[in-house]
Structure formats: structure tokens, C-alpha cells
Amino acid sequence: MLKYICIALAVLVADVASKAAFPMPRLAQTCTHMVVRRDIVTLSAEEQQRFFRVVREMHRRGWMDGFGSMHDHISHQVHGSDHFFAWHRRFLRHFETLMQEIDPHAILPYWNWGAFWQNPLADPVLSSAFFGGNGRPGDNCVIDGTEALWGRNYPNKSCLTRKYRYGTGTGSFWPMRAVRDVMRTTQTHAQFRSRIENGAHGIVHLGLGGDFETMWAPVDVLFFLHHAMIDKVWAEWQTHDPLRFQNVDGTDSLHRPVTADSIMPFYGEDVGSTLVTNGPGYCYTYDDLPAPPSVPRNKPKVMIGMNTLANVTSESF
């Protein structure tokens, strides 16, 4: 069985690499520098421009196509599954690691869509000063903001698109009070994952439409800021019970139990390695959350073969 899994992963890696010269570096085994992820609108003008320069370079190198391809290929394993939070935390760290190949001081910010949940059109993140808004009539191409007239090569050659759910409007998103109601009323990881994935998370994807409502949505940089907010929501829920930093529950796409020892699709690393954001390889906290507790863990499990294939360096391509 492992033989066929490794063959399938090799095909996926080759496909991603051939389309986008896509680097997949290993995570560091220690934290030499801890960073704080912040709301993008609170960054200074200089910090915002630094971030925009980095992501424009990532797009120029074709890496956004690589992220879109990877997410699309593996989507059925990490959505509607209790790998959702852990896998996307690892995916965000992959993105942030590549940011830091371009600029060692770059940090992934988050998009607090709860701030303008009633009227997302008033959100500066969806303005020309940040990521632009709705696509233009006819072809739905994004024509303003830092991604103005960006092309993409996955899944076909086109422009980056958005097509708001209600024509000229996205509809409302979730307010943070609704998110925190879910935090208070869910005790298990599986319950929390299901309600957030299908609620606060999904409504943003559907609202923006276009590429953002597809499984290749990571071709849009805004995907990563949206998911950083989802990651922050998970991190806040974890703070309500110390045991949530040690284990998870639920099932995967094949209805097998998911625990801290379960191996994440594609990356070949165990779920437990993701549970503490300031742990080895992750090394970050959020601006308005307490640092997670120190949780002693055994050496992270890695699926032999899978990790070897998935964590090659950029020099390999």
C-alpha cells in the first residue's frame, strides 16, 4: 500500500514542480526566531509594501500556481475531514517559509474579515489599496489592488478572477461573536472543525467567488490571509482547554480516526507537529492571543518516502 501511496505522491510532486518550479523546503527542527502574525490593516505602510513586494515576486516565480495545483490535487483529503485545521496550518507555514526565502524578515499577516462582516465591500482589504475587489464584467479578472491583472497558469492559462456571490456584493460574512459562540458550544475538535469549515470559512470563499470558490483558490494570495484568520480562530479555540494543544479527534476522508499521530496528506508529517504554533518548524504566535503552552512531544513522526518526496529544496527544480 505504501508503495502505491509514494508513487501517487511522486506523480503529484512532479506535476506541481513541472507547472510552477515549486519549492518544498523542510521545516526547521528548532525555533531560532519567533514571529508574530498580525492583522494586515494594522501593519505600517512600509510593512504592507514589504509584504506586497514578496508576494508579487512569488507570483512572478510561478509559486502561486504551485500552491493552487497542490491544494486542488489533495482537496478531497483535507476538506470535510479532520485534517482540515492541521493540514492548512502546515500549508500556511509552507507559504510563509517560501516568503522567507525571498525576504527573511517577511511574516504572513491575517485578514480579519469579521471587522466588516456586515458590509465586506467597506473592508479596506478588498480595496485597491490592498487586494482589490470584484472582477470586471465579462471575464471577472481582478483589475485593482496588488494582484491587478495577475495571470495564472493553473488549472489553465487565465487571469486571476473573482465573481462576487450576489453580482456586485459578497453578502455578509460571520461576525466574531458568532465564531466565539461556536467556540463556547463545541467541545470536540470534530464538532468545531465542521462548524467553522462549513460556516465562517466557507462563506468567505463563496462570497468572493471566481477562483476563490474553487479548490485552486491558493492562486490568490488573499487565500492565505483568509486561512491565517481561520488558523487564528483554531488557535484561540485551543486556548480554552490545554488538552487541545496535545491531541485532536474526528475522522479523515476514508472515515479513519484522526489523532495527533495521524500522518497528514502530502507532507507526510504527523498532525501533532502542528498543534502548537510556537513549536519547532512553526515558530509564530498571533498578536492578540497568548503564546501556547510548552508541550513536550516525542520527535515528530514522518512517513518514510512521503516526506522525502514532499520536502525537496528549491534547488531541485
Secondary structure, DSSP 8 states (H G I E B T S, - for coil): -HHHHHHHHHHHHHHHHHHH--------SS-SS-EEE-BGGGS-HHHHHHHHHHHHHHHHTTHHHHHHHHHHHHHHHHSSSTTHHHHHHHHHHHHHHHHHHH-TT----B--TTTTTT-GGG-GGGSTTTT--S--TTT-B--SSTTTT-EE-SSSSEE-B---TTSS-------HHHHHHHHHH--SHHHHHHHHIIIIIHHHHHHH-GGGGSTTGGGSTHHHHHHHHHHHHHHHHHTT-GGGGT----B-TTS-B--TT-B-TTT-BBGGGGS-TTSTTT-EEETTS---------S--B-TTHHHHHT--GGG-
